[in-house]
Amino acid sequence: MISLNFDYSFEIILVYLLSITHLPFVIQLVFWMALIPPVYASQRDFPQISFQSFSLFISSTFHHDISLATVLLLLFSLTENTDLLNLHSRQRQQIYPTEKVLKHTGWMSALVNALSNQIDEETISRLFLTSDHEIDRDKLLGGKLHDMAQKLKLLPYTKSNQFKSNRVEPISNERIKPVHILCPKTFTCTTATCNPRSLIQITRDRDIPHTKLIIGTTIHDNVPVLTGKCPICNTRYAADRERFIDPNDNTTWKRLYTNNARYLKAGQNLWVDRSFSKAVMNGMFSFHASSQAYTQFWNNSYGSNSTTITSRQVWQAFTQESIRTIANESSHSFELIDNLPISEVTGKAYDILGHKGTINAATHHSCSECSHAYKQTMNPTANDMNIDAADVKMVVLDGIVMGPTVSLNNNFLVF
């Protein structure tokens, strides 16, 4: 592949372009696109400030009873709105004679109003010192936020109105991302004979596996996976399941799929949260998307060079979420032999939760999109049958096909 160094002179680039004009148009287009430099969303690190300095500023600027939650609200409101701070700081400067310097800008006023709408009056009162006597509390609070942004170096101008550098870029939260650890949701053994026995962490530090975790659309790497164990009954507890000895067969391990699990295992090296798995399930039902189509959509939208998902993992997330949704709706504890292939899991789930083809969640349901209104019983000899209503034929496919549904003579065809 031919690569271009943008330090080349204009003449060299021109010669290069002229040399490819004899190529087909599609090839020329590829070369033209190669000349376009990549555009990246630049960010700056989270403010580098000592805790002591920040603490002294907070205690001297706000009421001594201000809560940690309020301080964090103010902090993240500033770091998340650097564009507004750039506009505010610039309007406080007079670069041209026709410009008017404003200490209390409309930009900062809008931020103050947004904060005031989110917190109650008692919390607002803790934003002021007992010595604050300015009548216009909004302007006073705006001044405090300006000083706080100045302390955090979130303004492009110094206190002496000297321009420091370019505009303040969006703030990266990479340095303050929380540490995620996958561990059992329950903290005591749920077996009747052991409850409430505490669980022990059974994996040695050097043997703790690490995995990728997707929360919503955010990818977290190297997340530890911990397993708990009851020392009495030997039941193993993971973040999404319980593993126990079959009481009827001491050689067989069984698995209980935890309905209220926060995270689900979707692959050998991938866990996902329930918002991800629900999005998979809803996407397949709402858009009739196949696992391949949803995989392509997710990778194109949220994937990275280091992390992409596979259709197998998407199908696993769909299956795991479906099982828990139906089991939870029917207040059922879904148990199977441990380590069954996914194809057998879906079949067993249908046998146990399917109620012989009857979907309990649809009982007594009727809406305008249904083919027929709900009837408690069907009497073939009834005289009030609607003979003009044709039967509806449905084809069940192994998987879901992306595409429109076409109606032809009441027979639904899926392309």
Secondary structure, DSSP 8 states (H G I E B T S, - for coil): -----TTS-HHHHHHHHHHTTTS-HHHHHHHHHHTS-------B------HHHHHHHHHHHS-TT--HHHHHHHHHHHHT-HHHHHHHHHHTS--STT----SS-HHHHHHHHHHHHHS-HHHHHTTS-TT---S-HHHHHHHHHHHHHHHTT-SSB-TT--B-SS----B--GGG-----B--S-SB--STTTTT-B-EE-S-GGG--EEEEEETTEEEEEEEB--EE-TTT--EE-SSEEEEEETTEEEEEEEEE-TT-SEEEEETTEEEEHHHHHHHHHHHHHH---HHHHHHHHHHHH--SS----HHHHHHHHHHHHHHHHHHHTT--EEEETT--HHHHHHHHHHHHSTTT--GGGTT---TTSSS---S---TT-TT--TTS---B----SS---S-EEEETTEEEE-
